[in-house]
Amino acid sequence: MTFEQFGLDSRLQQAISEMGFTSPTPIQQQTLAKLLTEKTDLIGLAQTGTGKTAAFGLPMLHNIDSESRTIQGLILSPTRELGMQISKDMVNYGKHMKGLKVVAVYGGARIDQQIKDIRNGCQVIVATPGRLVDLIERKAIDLSNVQITVLDEADEMLNMGFKDDLDFILDKTPKTKNTWLFSATMPREVAQIAKRYMESPMELSAGNKNEGADNIEHVYYVVQGRNRYAALKRVVDSNPDIFGIIFCRPEQKLKKLLMV
C-alpha cells in the first residue's frame, strides 16, 4: 500500500516522497483511510515510534485552508521537546503548501516572541498545555476557528498533571470541531476525556490496548536513593556507545545529573 492510494493532497504527497516515505505504517493506513474522507472524532491507540505524527498531521494539513490566516488546527503535546519535533514535522509535510505557517508555543521560551508569531497569522498551533493556558488568559490567541484538535500522548499529559489545563483549553475550542486523541494506553482518565469532549469517536488501534511495544526491552535496577547517580554513571560507563534520554522532574536533579 502507498500514500497515493488515499487521495492525499498532491502537495503533501510531494513532500513526503521527498522525505523518503513510501509505505504508510499500520496506524497511518487506518487514520488516513478514515480522516481523509470523514469528519469524525477519533481515538488512535499506538505506541511511540509508530508514525503517529504523520497519522494525524497529514489529514490535518489535507483539511485546512493554507490561504486563511486563522488557526484551524491545534495540536497539544505533553512536552516542549515533543512539541518542537511535531512542529518541525508539520512544516516539512506542508512545505509545498503556499502560505502555511506552523507556530510552536511552549514554556522556557520568550512568550512575547510567541505572541508576535501568532499575531502574524498561522494555521496550525502546536502547544504544551501550560503555555497555551497562559496565552489564552492573556487573550493573545483565538481558538474560535479551530476545526481539528489533536491530543497527542494524551496518557502522558494526564500523568504529568495537565487534566485541568486540558479541560480549560478544550472548553475554549468550538463544539463543532473534530477531536483526534492519540495515546499509547487507555486509562480511565483518558476515557473520561474522550467521553466528555468527543462525540461517538471512532477507535483505531495499531497493536493491543494498554500493551507496550514488543520491540522494546525493559531493564531496571533496584538501588538505594543515595546511590542512584553512581548507579547511573556505571550504566553509562559500561555502555560507551549508548544513546538515550534521561527523564527527571526537578531542575535540581537535572543539574546534578549533568555533573555525573
Beta strands, then each sheet from edge to edge (+ up, - down):
strand 1: 42-45
strand 2: 73-76
strand 3: 102-105
strand 4: 124-127
strand 5: 148-151
strand 6: 178-183
strand 7: 202-205
sheet 1: 3+ 4+ 2+ 5+ 6+ 1+ 7+
end
